[in-house]
């Protein structure tokens, strides 16, 4: 865990926007008692996705501190339930952005967009082969120590999709802001030569 997070921190220190995609899966207790069984983090295409099973591991201070670090923006999708369940595990994400609340698919016909809707709009090439659907029975196994490759692929892609969506939105917003500032700046006056305007 410490080695993986050190790698993330080195990578993020070089990024202008320090974004980490985050997603959670829950154990199979009755809804009122659900706790995070699996937390997935992604810091970009060149970085491995980190999967942590709080329900099957000892408490990890390094992980807790990373989530609480305000230098990073943790981007998730529909995070209300995630925040509640993390609190039940005494975990807090300091700078948590809910993509579902911050961005809307322009052609949406429903009240809320889903992760797949946004991905299709922004990173369609990536999501085309995504979620080979996980069955209800497989969903119940997030807390088990050995996850199948289908489980791992499913959660890794969700975490990476959250990272990639927020990264693209942030880069677009930054570009628009810069373009607007450049438009508003008055043209710079050319300094006059002390020799006058004569040409030789």
ZAVEXTI-906630 format. One record per atom (N, C-alpha, C): residue in three letters; atom name; x, y, z. Coordinates in steps of 0.2 Angstrom, whole numbers. Layout:
NODE; ALA; CA; X; Y; Z
...
//
This chain:
NODE; UNK; N; 4; -6; 0
NODE; UNK; CA; 0; 0; 0
NODE; UNK; C; 4; 6; 0
NODE; UNK; N; 9; 6; 5
NODE; UNK; CA; 14; 12; 5
NODE; UNK; C; 17; 14; -1
NODE; UNK; N; 20; 8; -5
NODE; UNK; CA; 24; 9; -11
NODE; UNK; C; 19; 11; -16
NODE; UNK; N; 13; 9; -17
NODE; UNK; CA; 8; 11; -22
NODE; UNK; C; 7; 18; -21
NODE; UNK; N; 5; 20; -15
NODE; UNK; CA; 3; 27; -14
NODE; UNK; C; 9; 32; -15
NODE; UNK; N; 15; 30; -13
NODE; UNK; CA; 21; 34; -15
NODE; UNK; C; 22; 35; -22
NODE; UNK; N; 20; 30; -26
NODE; UNK; CA; 21; 31; -33
NODE; UNK; C; 15; 36; -36
NODE; UNK; N; 9; 35; -33
NODE; UNK; CA; 4; 40; -35
NODE; UNK; C; 6; 47; -33
NODE; UNK; N; 9; 48; -27
NODE; UNK; CA; 11; 55; -25
NODE; UNK; C; 16; 58; -29
NODE; UNK; N; 21; 53; -31
NODE; UNK; CA; 26; 56; -36
NODE; UNK; C; 23; 58; -43
NODE; UNK; N; 19; 54; -45
NODE; UNK; CA; 15; 55; -51
NODE; UNK; C; 11; 62; -51
NODE; UNK; N; 7; 62; -45
NODE; UNK; CA; 3; 68; -45
NODE; UNK; C; 6; 74; -43
NODE; UNK; N; 12; 74; -41
NODE; UNK; CA; 16; 80; -39
NODE; UNK; C; 18; 83; -46
NODE; UNK; N; 18; 80; -51
NODE; UNK; CA; 20; 82; -58
NODE; UNK; C; 14; 85; -62
NODE; UNK; N; 8; 84; -59
NODE; UNK; CA; 2; 85; -63
NODE; UNK; C; -1; 92; -61
NODE; UNK; N; -3; 96; -66
NODE; UNK; CA; -6; 102; -64
NODE; UNK; C; -13; 101; -60
NODE; UNK; N; -17; 96; -62
NODE; UNK; CA; -23; 95; -59
NODE; UNK; C; -22; 88; -55
NODE; UNK; N; -22; 88; -49
NODE; UNK; CA; -20; 82; -45
NODE; UNK; C; -27; 78; -44
NODE; UNK; N; -29; 74; -49
NODE; UNK; CA; -35; 71; -49
NODE; UNK; C; -34; 63; -47
NODE; UNK; N; -38; 60; -43
NODE; UNK; CA; -38; 53; -42
NODE; UNK; C; -46; 51; -43
NODE; UNK; N; -47; 46; -47
NODE; UNK; CA; -53; 43; -48
NODE; UNK; C; -55; 38; -42
NODE; UNK; N; -61; 38; -39
NODE; UNK; CA; -62; 34; -34
NODE; UNK; C; -69; 31; -35
NODE; UNK; N; -69; 24; -33
NODE; UNK; CA; -76; 21; -33
NODE; UNK; C; -76; 16; -27
NODE; UNK; N; -82; 14; -25
NODE; UNK; CA; -83; 9; -19
NODE; UNK; C; -87; 4; -21
NODE; UNK; N; -86; -2; -18
NODE; UNK; CA; -91; -7; -18
NODE; UNK; C; -92; -9; -11
NODE; UNK; N; -98; -12; -10
NODE; UNK; CA; -100; -13; -3
NODE; UNK; C; -101; -20; -1
NODE; UNK; N; -101; -22; 6
NODE; UNK; CA; -102; -28; 8
NODE; UNK; C; -109; -30; 7
NODE; UNK; N; -111; -36; 9
NODE; UNK; CA; -118; -39; 7
NODE; UNK; C; -123; -38; 14
NODE; UNK; N; -121; -34; 18
NODE; UNK; CA; -125; -33; 24
NODE; UNK; C; -132; -30; 23
NODE; UNK; N; -137; -30; 27
NODE; UNK; CA; -143; -26; 26
NODE; UNK; C; -141; -19; 25
NODE; UNK; N; -144; -15; 20
NODE; UNK; CA; -142; -9; 18
NODE; UNK; C; -140; -4; 24
NODE; UNK; N; -144; -4; 29
NODE; UNK; CA; -142; 0; 35
NODE; UNK; C; -135; -1; 38
NODE; UNK; N; -132; -7; 37
NODE; UNK; CA; -126; -9; 40
NODE; UNK; C; -120; -9; 34
NODE; UNK; N; -122; -8; 28
NODE; UNK; CA; -116; -9; 23
NODE; UNK; C; -110; -4; 24
NODE; UNK; N; -105; -7; 23
NODE; UNK; CA; -98; -4; 24
NODE; UNK; C; -94; -5; 18
NODE; UNK; N; -89; -1; 16
NODE; UNK; CA; -85; -2; 10
NODE; UNK; C; -82; -8; 11
NODE; UNK; N; -83; -13; 6
NODE; UNK; CA; -79; -19; 5
NODE; UNK; C; -73; -18; 1
NODE; UNK; N; -73; -13; -4
NODE; UNK; CA; -68; -12; -9
NODE; UNK; C; -68; -5; -10
NODE; UNK; N; -62; -2; -10
NODE; UNK; CA; -61; 5; -12
NODE; UNK; C; -56; 5; -18
NODE; UNK; N; -58; 8; -24
NODE; UNK; CA; -53; 8; -30
NODE; UNK; C; -51; 15; -31
NODE; UNK; N; -45; 16; -33
NODE; UNK; CA; -42; 22; -34
NODE; UNK; C; -38; 22; -41
NODE; UNK; N; -39; 27; -45
NODE; UNK; CA; -35; 28; -51
NODE; UNK; C; -32; 35; -52
NODE; UNK; N; -26; 35; -54
NODE; UNK; CA; -22; 41; -55
NODE; UNK; C; -21; 43; -62
NODE; UNK; N; -24; 39; -66
NODE; UNK; CA; -22; 40; -73
NODE; UNK; C; -20; 33; -77
NODE; UNK; N; -20; 34; -84
NODE; UNK; CA; -19; 28; -88
NODE; UNK; C; -12; 25; -87
NODE; UNK; N; -7; 29; -85
NODE; UNK; CA; 0; 26; -84
NODE; UNK; C; 1; 23; -77
NODE; UNK; N; -4; 24; -73
NODE; UNK; CA; -3; 22; -66
NODE; UNK; C; -8; 15; -65
NODE; UNK; N; -5; 11; -61
NODE; UNK; CA; -9; 5; -59
NODE; UNK; C; -15; 7; -55
NODE; UNK; N; -21; 4; -56
NODE; UNK; CA; -27; 5; -51
NODE; UNK; C; -26; 1; -45
NODE; UNK; N; -27; 5; -39
NODE; UNK; CA; -26; 2; -33
NODE; UNK; C; -33; 0; -30
NODE; UNK; N; -33; -7; -28
NODE; UNK; CA; -39; -10; -25
NODE; UNK; C; -37; -11; -18
NODE; UNK; N; -41; -9; -13
NODE; UNK; CA; -40; -10; -6
NODE; UNK; C; -47; -12; -3
NODE; UNK; N; -46; -18; 0
NODE; UNK; CA; -52; -21; 4
NODE; UNK; C; -52; -20; 11
NODE; UNK; N; -55; -14; 13
NODE; UNK; CA; -55; -13; 20
NODE; UNK; C; -58; -18; 25
NODE; UNK; N; -63; -22; 22
NODE; UNK; CA; -66; -27; 26
NODE; UNK; C; -62; -33; 27
NODE; UNK; N; -57; -34; 23
NODE; UNK; CA; -52; -40; 24
NODE; UNK; C; -45; -38; 26
NODE; UNK; N; -44; -32; 28
NODE; UNK; CA; -37; -30; 29
NODE; UNK; C; -37; -26; 36
NODE; UNK; N; -31; -25; 39
NODE; UNK; CA; -30; -21; 44
NODE; UNK; C; -31; -14; 42
NODE; UNK; N; -32; -9; 47
NODE; UNK; CA; -32; -2; 46
NODE; UNK; C; -26; 0; 44
NODE; UNK; N; -26; 5; 38
NODE; UNK; CA; -20; 7; 35
NODE; UNK; C; -19; 15; 36
NODE; UNK; N; -15; 17; 40
NODE; UNK; CA; -14; 24; 41
NODE; UNK; C; -12; 28; 35
NODE; UNK; N; -8; 25; 31
NODE; UNK; CA; -5; 28; 25
NODE; UNK; C; -11; 29; 20
NODE; UNK; N; -16; 24; 19
NODE; UNK; CA; -21; 25; 15
NODE; UNK; C; -26; 30; 18
NODE; UNK; N; -27; 30; 24
NODE; UNK; CA; -32; 35; 27
NODE; UNK; C; -29; 42; 26
NODE; UNK; N; -23; 43; 27
NODE; UNK; CA; -19; 50; 26
NODE; UNK; C; -20; 52; 19
NODE; UNK; N; -19; 47; 14
NODE; UNK; CA; -19; 49; 7
NODE; UNK; C; -26; 52; 5
NODE; UNK; N; -32; 48; 8
NODE; UNK; CA; -39; 50; 6
NODE; UNK; C; -40; 57; 10
NODE; UNK; N; -37; 59; 15
NODE; UNK; CA; -38; 65; 19
NODE; UNK; C; -34; 71; 16
NODE; UNK; N; -29; 70; 11
NODE; UNK; CA; -25; 75; 9
NODE; UNK; C; -28; 80; 4
NODE; UNK; N; -28; 86; 6
NODE; UNK; CA; -32; 91; 2
NODE; UNK; C; -29; 93; -4
NODE; UNK; N; -23; 91; -5
NODE; UNK; CA; -19; 93; -12
NODE; UNK; C; -23; 89; -17
NODE; UNK; N; -26; 84; -16
NODE; UNK; CA; -29; 80; -21
NODE; UNK; C; -37; 80; -22
NODE; UNK; N; -39; 80; -28
NODE; UNK; CA; -46; 80; -30
NODE; UNK; C; -48; 73; -31
NODE; UNK; N; -53; 70; -27
NODE; UNK; CA; -55; 63; -28
NODE; UNK; C; -62; 64; -31
NODE; UNK; N; -62; 61; -38
NODE; UNK; CA; -68; 62; -42
NODE; UNK; C; -72; 55; -42
NODE; UNK; N; -78; 55; -40
NODE; UNK; CA; -82; 49; -40
NODE; UNK; C; -89; 51; -43
NODE; UNK; N; -93; 46; -43
NODE; UNK; CA; -99; 46; -47
NODE; UNK; C; -105; 44; -42
NODE; UNK; N; -110; 49; -41
NODE; UNK; CA; -115; 48; -36
NODE; UNK; C; -112; 46; -29
NODE; UNK; N; -109; 51; -26
NODE; UNK; CA; -105; 49; -20
NODE; UNK; C; -109; 49; -13
NODE; UNK; N; -115; 51; -13
NODE; UNK; CA; -119; 52; -7
NODE; UNK; C; -118; 46; -3
NODE; UNK; N; -120; 40; -6
NODE; UNK; CA; -119; 33; -2
NODE; UNK; C; -112; 32; 0
NODE; UNK; N; -107; 33; -5
NODE; UNK; CA; -100; 32; -3
NODE; UNK; C; -98; 36; 3
NODE; UNK; N; -100; 42; 3
NODE; UNK; CA; -98; 46; 9
NODE; UNK; C; -100; 43; 16
NODE; UNK; N; -107; 41; 15
NODE; UNK; CA; -110; 38; 22
NODE; UNK; C; -106; 32; 24
NODE; UNK; N; -105; 28; 19
NODE; UNK; CA; -102; 21; 21
NODE; UNK; C; -95; 22; 23
NODE; UNK; N; -91; 27; 20
NODE; UNK; CA; -84; 28; 22
NODE; UNK; C; -84; 30; 29
NODE; UNK; N; -89; 35; 31
NODE; UNK; CA; -90; 37; 38
NODE; UNK; C; -91; 31; 43
NODE; UNK; N; -95; 26; 41
NODE; UNK; CA; -96; 20; 45
NODE; UNK; C; -89; 17; 46
NODE; UNK; N; -84; 18; 42
NODE; UNK; CA; -78; 14; 43
NODE; UNK; C; -73; 19; 46
NODE; UNK; N; -75; 25; 48
NODE; UNK; CA; -71; 31; 50
NODE; UNK; C; -66; 33; 45
NODE; UNK; N; -68; 33; 39
NODE; UNK; CA; -64; 36; 33
NODE; UNK; C; -67; 42; 30
NODE; UNK; N; -63; 47; 29
NODE; UNK; CA; -65; 53; 26
NODE; UNK; C; -61; 55; 20
NODE; UNK; N; -65; 57; 14
NODE; UNK; CA; -61; 59; 9
NODE; UNK; C; -62; 67; 9
NODE; UNK; N; -56; 70; 9
NODE; UNK; CA; -56; 78; 10
NODE; UNK; C; -59; 82; 5
NODE; UNK; N; -57; 80; -1
NODE; UNK; CA; -59; 84; -7
NODE; UNK; C; -62; 80; -12
NODE; UNK; N; -69; 79; -11
NODE; UNK; CA; -73; 74; -14
NODE; UNK; C; -77; 77; -19
NODE; UNK; N; -77; 76; -26
NODE; UNK; CA; -81; 79; -31
NODE; UNK; C; -86; 74; -33
NODE; UNK; N; -92; 76; -34
NODE; UNK; CA; -97; 71; -37
NODE; UNK; C; -98; 73; -44
NODE; UNK; N; -96; 69; -49
NODE; UNK; CA; -97; 71; -56
NODE; UNK; C; -104; 71; -58
NODE; UNK; N; -108; 67; -55
NODE; UNK; CA; -115; 67; -56
NODE; UNK; C; -119; 74; -55
NODE; UNK; N; -116; 77; -50
NODE; UNK; CA; -119; 84; -48
NODE; UNK; C; -116; 89; -52
NODE; UNK; N; -109; 88; -54
NODE; UNK; CA; -106; 94; -57
NODE; UNK; C; -106; 94; -65
NODE; UNK; N; -109; 89; -68
NODE; UNK; CA; -109; 89; -75
NODE; UNK; C; -115; 85; -77
NODE; UNK; N; -118; 87; -83
NODE; UNK; CA; -124; 84; -86
NODE; UNK; C; -123; 83; -93
NODE; UNK; N; -126; 77; -95
NODE; UNK; CA; -126; 75; -102
NODE; UNK; C; -131; 80; -105
NODE; UNK; N; -129; 83; -111
NODE; UNK; CA; -133; 88; -113
NODE; UNK; C; -140; 85; -116
NODE; UNK; N; -140; 79; -119
NODE; UNK; CA; -146; 76; -122
NODE; UNK; C; -150; 72; -117
NODE; UNK; N; -148; 73; -110
NODE; UNK; CA; -151; 68; -105
NODE; UNK; C; -159; 69; -105
NODE; UNK; N; -162; 64; -105
NODE; UNK; CA; -170; 64; -104
NODE; UNK; C; -172; 62; -97
NODE; UNK; N; -167; 60; -93
NODE; UNK; CA; -169; 58; -86
NODE; UNK; C; -166; 63; -81
NODE; UNK; N; -168; 63; -75
NODE; UNK; CA; -166; 68; -70
NODE; UNK; C; -159; 68; -69
NODE; UNK; N; -156; 62; -68
NODE; UNK; CA; -149; 61; -67
NODE; UNK; C; -145; 57; -72
NODE; UNK; N; -139; 58; -73
NODE; UNK; CA; -135; 54; -78
NODE; UNK; C; -132; 49; -74
NODE; UNK; N; -130; 44; -78
NODE; UNK; CA; -126; 38; -74
NODE; UNK; C; -119; 38; -77
NODE; UNK; N; -115; 34; -74
NODE; UNK; CA; -108; 34; -76
NODE; UNK; C; -107; 32; -83
NODE; UNK; N; -111; 27; -86
NODE; UNK; CA; -111; 25; -93
NODE; UNK; C; -113; 31; -97
NODE; UNK; N; -118; 35; -95
NODE; UNK; CA; -120; 40; -100
NODE; UNK; C; -115; 45; -101
NODE; UNK; N; -111; 47; -96
NODE; UNK; CA; -106; 52; -96
NODE; UNK; C; -100; 49; -100
NODE; UNK; N; -98; 43; -99
NODE; UNK; CA; -93; 40; -102
NODE; UNK; C; -94; 39; -109
NODE; UNK; N; -100; 38; -111
NODE; UNK; CA; -101; 37; -119
NODE; UNK; C; -100; 44; -122
NODE; UNK; N; -102; 49; -118
NODE; UNK; CA; -101; 56; -121
NODE; UNK; C; -94; 58; -121
NODE; UNK; N; -90; 56; -116
NODE; UNK; CA; -83; 59; -116
NODE; UNK; C; -78; 54; -118
NODE; UNK; N; -78; 48; -116
NODE; UNK; CA; -73; 43; -118
NODE; UNK; C; -76; 37; -121
NODE; UNK; N; -80; 37; -126
NODE; UNK; CA; -84; 32; -129
NODE; UNK; C; -79; 26; -131
NODE; UNK; N; -73; 28; -134
NODE; UNK; CA; -69; 22; -136
NODE; UNK; C; -67; 18; -130
NODE; UNK; N; -66; 20; -124
NODE; UNK; CA; -64; 17; -119
NODE; UNK; C; -70; 12; -116
NODE; UNK; N; -76; 15; -116
NODE; UNK; CA; -81; 11; -112
NODE; UNK; C; -85; 6; -117
NODE; UNK; N; -83; 6; -123
NODE; UNK; CA; -87; 2; -128
NODE; UNK; C; -87; -6; -125
NODE; UNK; N; -81; -8; -123
NODE; UNK; CA; -80; -15; -121
NODE; UNK; C; -80; -15; -113
NODE; UNK; N; -83; -10; -110
NODE; UNK; CA; -82; -10; -103
NODE; UNK; C; -87; -16; -100
NODE; UNK; N; -90; -14; -95
NODE; UNK; CA; -94; -19; -90
NODE; UNK; C; -97; -25; -94
NODE; UNK; N; -93; -30; -94
NODE; UNK; CA; -96; -37; -95
NODE; UNK; C; -100; -37; -88
NODE; UNK; N; -106; -37; -88
NODE; UNK; CA; -110; -36; -82
NODE; UNK; C; -108; -41; -77
NODE; UNK; N; -108; -38; -71
NODE; UNK; CA; -107; -43; -65
NODE; UNK; C; -114; -45; -63
NODE; UNK; N; -115; -51; -61
NODE; UNK; CA; -121; -54; -59
NODE; UNK; C; -123; -52; -52
NODE; UNK; N; -129; -52; -49
NODE; UNK; CA; -130; -51; -42
NODE; UNK; C; -126; -55; -38
NODE; UNK; N; -126; -61; -39
NODE; UNK; CA; -122; -66; -35
NODE; UNK; C; -115; -64; -35
NODE; UNK; N; -112; -61; -40
NODE; UNK; CA; -105; -59; -40
NODE; UNK; C; -104; -52; -36
NODE; UNK; N; -109; -48; -37
NODE; UNK; CA; -109; -42; -33
NODE; UNK; C; -109; -43; -25
NODE; UNK; N; -112; -49; -23
NODE; UNK; CA; -112; -50; -16
NODE; UNK; C; -105; -52; -13
NODE; UNK; N; -100; -53; -18
NODE; UNK; CA; -94; -56; -16
NODE; UNK; C; -88; -51; -15
NODE; UNK; N; -90; -44; -15
NODE; UNK; CA; -84; -39; -14
NODE; UNK; C; -80; -40; -8
NODE; UNK; N; -83; -43; -3
NODE; UNK; CA; -79; -43; 3
NODE; UNK; C; -75; -49; 4
NODE; UNK; N; -75; -54; -1
NODE; UNK; CA; -71; -60; -1
NODE; UNK; C; -64; -58; -3
NODE; UNK; N; -60; -62; 0
NODE; UNK; CA; -53; -61; -1
NODE; UNK; C; -50; -62; -8
NODE; UNK; N; -53; -67; -11
NODE; UNK; CA; -51; -68; -18
NODE; UNK; C; -56; -66; -23
NODE; UNK; N; -54; -60; -27
NODE; UNK; CA; -59; -58; -32
NODE; UNK; C; -57; -61; -39
NODE; UNK; N; -62; -62; -43
NODE; UNK; CA; -61; -65; -49
NODE; UNK; C; -58; -60; -54
NODE; UNK; N; -55; -62; -60
NODE; UNK; CA; -53; -57; -64
NODE; UNK; C; -59; -52; -67
NODE; UNK; N; -65; -55; -67
NODE; UNK; CA; -70; -51; -69
NODE; UNK; C; -72; -45; -64
NODE; UNK; N; -71; -47; -58
NODE; UNK; CA; -72; -42; -53
NODE; UNK; C; -67; -37; -53
NODE; UNK; N; -61; -39; -54
NODE; UNK; CA; -55; -34; -54
NODE; UNK; C; -56; -29; -60
NODE; UNK; N; -57; -32; -66
NODE; UNK; CA; -58; -28; -72
NODE; UNK; C; -64; -23; -72
NODE; UNK; N; -69; -26; -69
NODE; UNK; CA; -75; -21; -68
NODE; UNK; C; -74; -15; -64
NODE; UNK; N; -71; -16; -58
NODE; UNK; CA; -70; -11; -53
NODE; UNK; C; -64; -6; -56
NODE; UNK; N; -59; -9; -59
NODE; UNK; CA; -53; -5; -61
NODE; UNK; C; -56; 0; -67
NODE; UNK; N; -60; -3; -71
NODE; UNK; CA; -63; 2; -76
NODE; UNK; C; -67; 7; -73
NODE; UNK; N; -71; 6; -68
NODE; UNK; CA; -75; 11; -65
NODE; UNK; C; -71; 17; -62
NODE; UNK; N; -66; 14; -58
NODE; UNK; CA; -61; 19; -55
NODE; UNK; C; -58; 24; -61
NODE; UNK; N; -55; 20; -66
NODE; UNK; CA; -52; 24; -71
NODE; UNK; C; -56; 29; -75
NODE; UNK; N; -63; 26; -76
NODE; UNK; CA; -68; 31; -79
NODE; UNK; C; -69; 37; -75
NODE; UNK; N; -69; 36; -69
NODE; UNK; CA; -71; 42; -65
NODE; UNK; C; -65; 47; -65
NODE; UNK; N; -59; 44; -65
NODE; UNK; CA; -53; 49; -66
NODE; UNK; C; -53; 52; -73
NODE; UNK; N; -54; 48; -78
NODE; UNK; CA; -53; 51; -85
NODE; UNK; C; -59; 56; -86
NODE; UNK; N; -65; 55; -84
NODE; UNK; CA; -70; 60; -85
NODE; UNK; C; -68; 67; -82
NODE; UNK; N; -67; 66; -75
NODE; UNK; CA; -65; 73; -72
NODE; UNK; C; -59; 76; -74
NODE; UNK; N; -54; 72; -77
NODE; UNK; CA; -48; 75; -80
NODE; UNK; C; -50; 79; -86
NODE; UNK; N; -54; 76; -90
NODE; UNK; CA; -56; 79; -97
NODE; UNK; C; -60; 85; -95
NODE; UNK; N; -65; 85; -91
NODE; UNK; CA; -69; 91; -89
NODE; UNK; C; -64; 96; -86
NODE; UNK; N; -60; 95; -82
NODE; UNK; CA; -55; 100; -79
NODE; UNK; C; -51; 103; -84
NODE; UNK; N; -48; 99; -88
NODE; UNK; CA; -44; 102; -94
NODE; UNK; C; -48; 106; -98
NODE; UNK; N; -54; 104; -100
NODE; UNK; CA; -58; 109; -104
NODE; UNK; C; -60; 115; -101
NODE; UNK; N; -62; 115; -94
NODE; UNK; CA; -63; 121; -91
NODE; UNK; C; -57; 126; -90
NODE; UNK; N; -51; 123; -89
NODE; UNK; CA; -45; 127; -88
NODE; UNK; C; -44; 130; -95
NODE; UNK; N; -44; 126; -100
NODE; UNK; CA; -43; 129; -107
NODE; UNK; C; -48; 135; -109
NODE; UNK; N; -54; 134; -107
NODE; UNK; CA; -59; 139; -108
NODE; UNK; C; -58; 146; -104
NODE; UNK; N; -56; 145; -98
NODE; UNK; CA; -54; 150; -93
NODE; UNK; C; -48; 154; -96
NODE; UNK; N; -43; 150; -98
NODE; UNK; CA; -37; 154; -101
NODE; UNK; C; -39; 158; -107
NODE; UNK; N; -43; 155; -112
NODE; UNK; CA; -45; 158; -118
NODE; UNK; C; -49; 165; -116
NODE; UNK; N; -53; 164; -111
NODE; UNK; CA; -57; 170; -109
NODE; UNK; C; -52; 176; -107
NODE; UNK; N; -47; 174; -102
NODE; UNK; CA; -43; 179; -100
NODE; UNK; C; -39; 182; -105
NODE; UNK; N; -37; 178; -110
NODE; UNK; CA; -33; 181; -115
NODE; UNK; C; -37; 186; -120
NODE; UNK; N; -43; 184; -120
NODE; UNK; CA; -47; 189; -124
NODE; UNK; C; -48; 195; -121
NODE; UNK; N; -49; 195; -114
NODE; UNK; CA; -50; 201; -110
NODE; UNK; C; -44; 205; -109
NODE; UNK; N; -38; 203; -110
NODE; UNK; CA; -32; 207; -109
NODE; UNK; C; -31; 212; -115
NODE; UNK; N; -30; 218; -113
NODE; UNK; CA; -29; 223; -118
NODE; UNK; C; -23; 222; -122
NODE; UNK; N; -23; 224; -128
NODE; UNK; CA; -17; 222; -132
NODE; UNK; C; -11; 226; -130
NODE; UNK; N; -5; 223; -130
NODE; UNK; CA; 1; 227; -127
NODE; UNK; C; 3; 232; -132
NODE; UNK; N; 5; 238; -129
NODE; UNK; CA; 8; 243; -133
NODE; UNK; C; 15; 242; -135
NODE; UNK; N; 17; 243; -141
NODE; UNK; CA; 24; 242; -143
NODE; UNK; C; 28; 248; -141
NODE; UNK; N; 33; 247; -138
NODE; UNK; CA; 37; 253; -135
NODE; UNK; C; 40; 257; -141
NODE; UNK; N; 40; 264; -141
NODE; UNK; CA; 43; 268; -146
NODE; UNK; C; 50; 268; -146
NODE; UNK; N; 53; 268; -152
NODE; UNK; CA; 60; 269; -152
NODE; UNK; C; 62; 276; -151
NODE; UNK; N; 68; 276; -147
NODE; UNK; CA; 71; 283; -146
NODE; UNK; C; 73; 287; -152
NODE; UNK; N; 74; 283; -157
NODE; UNK; CA; 76; 286; -164
NODE; UNK; C; 70; 288; -168
NODE; UNK; N; 64; 288; -165
NODE; UNK; CA; 58; 290; -169
NODE; UNK; C; 56; 284; -174
NODE; UNK; N; 52; 286; -179
NODE; UNK; CA; 49; 281; -183
NODE; UNK; C; 52; 280; -190
NODE; UNK; N; 58; 284; -190
NODE; UNK; CA; 61; 284; -197
NODE; UNK; C; 64; 277; -199
NODE; UNK; N; 64; 276; -205
NODE; UNK; CA; 67; 269; -207
NODE; UNK; C; 73; 271; -211
NODE; UNK; N; 78; 267; -211
NODE; UNK; CA; 84; 268; -214
NODE; UNK; C; 85; 264; -220
//
